[in-house]
Amino acid sequence: MSIAERFLKVSEVATLLNVGQSTVWLWVREGRIKAVRLPMAPGKKRAAIRIPSSEVFKILATVEPKANQGF
């Protein structure tokens, strides 16, 4: 993680990886994706997390591109 690294919301990571938010939360709980827990804001029921963009790049680097599907 670098100092200037961007931190993403669970919803942003889910969109980038084309998976559901519950999948991203599961990966965080299982330790597949590193996340940073933010301090709980007043009036909130739970603390938010942010995921370093480098974690998303690691996942994308392991995905093989789909074969040409005739488009």
N, C-alpha and C positions, 0 to 999 in steps of 0.2 A: 504494500500500500504506500502510495506516495502522498505527500502533503497536499498536493493539488488534485488528488483523485476525487472524482464525482461519486456521491453516494445516492443510491436510488431507492425509491419506495418499492414495497412488495408489488404493488400494481404495475409499476413501470417494468420491473424485472419479468413479471408474468407476461406482459405484452411483448417484450423483446424476445423471450424464449418461446412464445406461443404455447403457454401452459396456463393453467388456472392459478389463481392466487393461493388456493389451498395446497397446491403442489409446491409452490415456493415456500410456504410456511413449513410444510413437511420436510423439505430439503434442509431448511435452516435447523429445525429440531433434530434431524438426523446427523447434522454436522457436514452435510454435503456442500453447503454454501455458508461461508463465514458472514456474520452479520454483526452490526453494532447496535446495541440497545441504547436508545435515547432516554434521558430523564423523563419521568412521568410528568406531564403537564397538569396543572390544576384543573380539576373537573373531569379528567379523563379516567376511564375505567382500567386502562392498561397502558404500558409504555409502548412507544412505537419503536420500530427497528429501521435501519437503513442498511443496504447491501452495497459494498464497494463495487464499482464498475469492473474492476479487475476480476472479480468473481464471475461476472457474467461473461467476460472475455474468455476465461478458462473453460467454461462450459461450451461456448460457441466453438472453441478451438478443437473440441473433441467430437463435434458433430460432423458427419460426412455429408457433403452436398448431395441433394437428390439427383438421380440420373435425369437426363433430358426426357421429358414426358411428351415430346412431340409438339411443343408449342413454338 
